[in-house]
């Protein structure tokens, strides 16, 4: 059996307040957008902002709903999941980070809080 790893670590700023939902079975799920910056590369003149879509489940979703707001700086560990969805008959690829750990680095209350799934 070969060993593989799918792990991503991100530090960035939350782009919008948590989007809170519940599955049909009652499990809480929260989606966030996270902005991360990358420095100029090659002939690029400016740094670029990348946006990641984050998903939190169950207890971590509840923690995120209660503590994370737009503008907060967070540290997230998780795995990348790729999928596609269809819009107007066109298949569009998507990437999502399924979060397993969250550290709140800054917030309006200036507290540091850590939570894990």
C-alpha positions as CSV (number, residue, x, y, z in Angstrom):
1,X,0.0,0.0,0.0
2,X,1.4,3.4,-0.9
3,X,1.3,6.3,1.4
4,X,-0.3,9.6,0.4
5,X,-0.9,12.9,2.0
6,X,-3.6,15.5,1.4
7,X,-3.0,18.3,3.9
8,X,-3.3,22.0,3.5
9,X,-2.3,24.8,5.9
10,X,-3.7,28.3,5.4
11,X,-3.4,31.6,7.2
12,X,-5.5,34.4,6.0
13,X,-8.4,36.8,6.5
14,X,-12.1,35.8,6.5
15,X,-13.9,37.4,3.5
16,X,-17.4,37.1,4.8
17,X,-19.4,36.1,7.9
18,X,-20.0,32.3,8.2
19,X,-22.7,30.8,6.0
20,X,-24.4,28.4,8.4
21,X,-26.5,25.5,7.1
22,X,-27.7,22.1,8.3
23,X,-27.8,18.8,6.5
24,X,-31.1,16.9,6.2
25,X,-29.8,14.7,9.0
26,X,-29.3,17.7,11.3
27,X,-25.5,18.1,11.1
28,X,-24.3,21.7,11.1
29,X,-22.1,22.8,8.2
30,X,-20.4,26.3,7.9
31,X,-18.8,27.7,4.7
32,X,-16.4,30.6,4.7
33,X,-14.2,32.4,2.1
34,X,-10.6,33.0,3.1
35,X,-8.3,35.5,1.5
36,X,-4.6,34.6,1.3
37,X,-1.9,36.7,-0.4
38,X,1.0,35.4,-2.5
39,X,4.0,37.5,-3.4
40,X,4.9,38.6,-6.9
41,X,6.4,35.8,-9.0
42,X,8.4,36.1,-12.2
43,X,7.3,39.2,-14.1
44,X,4.3,39.9,-11.9
45,X,4.5,43.4,-10.4
46,X,2.1,43.0,-7.5
47,X,1.1,40.4,-4.9
48,X,-2.1,38.5,-5.7
49,X,-5.0,37.5,-3.5
50,X,-6.3,33.9,-3.7
51,X,-9.7,33.0,-2.3
52,X,-10.3,29.6,-0.7
53,X,-13.6,28.1,0.1
54,X,-13.6,26.5,3.6
55,X,-16.0,24.0,5.0
56,X,-16.4,23.2,8.7
57,X,-18.6,20.4,10.1
58,X,-20.4,19.6,13.4
59,X,-18.6,20.9,16.5
60,X,-16.0,22.9,14.5
61,X,-18.9,24.4,12.5
62,X,-20.6,25.5,15.8
63,X,-17.3,27.0,17.0
64,X,-16.9,28.9,13.7
65,X,-20.5,30.2,13.8
66,X,-20.0,31.4,17.4
67,X,-16.5,32.9,17.1
68,X,-15.5,33.8,13.5
69,X,-16.5,37.0,11.6
70,X,-15.6,38.8,8.4
71,X,-12.1,40.3,8.7
72,X,-10.8,37.9,11.4
73,X,-7.4,36.4,10.8
74,X,-7.4,32.6,11.1
75,X,-5.1,29.6,10.8
76,X,-6.7,26.5,9.2
77,X,-5.6,22.9,8.6
78,X,-7.5,20.5,6.5
79,X,-7.6,18.6,3.2
80,X,-8.4,19.8,-0.3
81,X,-11.4,18.2,-2.1
82,X,-12.1,18.7,-5.8
83,X,-15.5,18.4,-7.4
84,X,-17.5,19.8,-10.3
85,X,-20.9,21.4,-10.5
86,X,-23.0,22.3,-13.5
87,X,-24.3,25.7,-14.4
88,X,-26.2,26.4,-17.6
89,X,-25.1,23.0,-19.0
90,X,-21.4,23.7,-18.4
91,X,-19.4,21.6,-16.0
92,X,-17.4,23.9,-13.6
93,X,-14.5,22.5,-11.5
94,X,-14.3,23.5,-7.8
95,X,-12.0,23.1,-4.9
96,X,-12.9,23.2,-1.3
97,X,-10.9,22.9,1.9
98,X,-12.5,20.6,4.4
99,X,-11.2,22.0,7.7
100,X,-10.1,19.8,10.6
101,X,-8.5,22.5,12.8
102,X,-9.0,26.2,13.3
103,X,-7.0,28.8,15.3
104,X,-8.5,32.2,15.7
105,X,-5.5,34.5,15.5
106,X,-7.4,37.8,15.7
107,X,-10.9,39.0,16.1
108,X,-12.8,42.0,17.2
109,X,-12.6,40.7,20.8
110,X,-8.8,40.2,20.3
111,X,-8.9,36.7,21.7
112,X,-6.9,33.7,20.6
113,X,-9.0,30.5,20.5
114,X,-8.2,27.0,19.2
115,X,-10.6,24.3,18.1
116,X,-10.2,21.0,16.4
117,X,-12.7,18.6,14.7
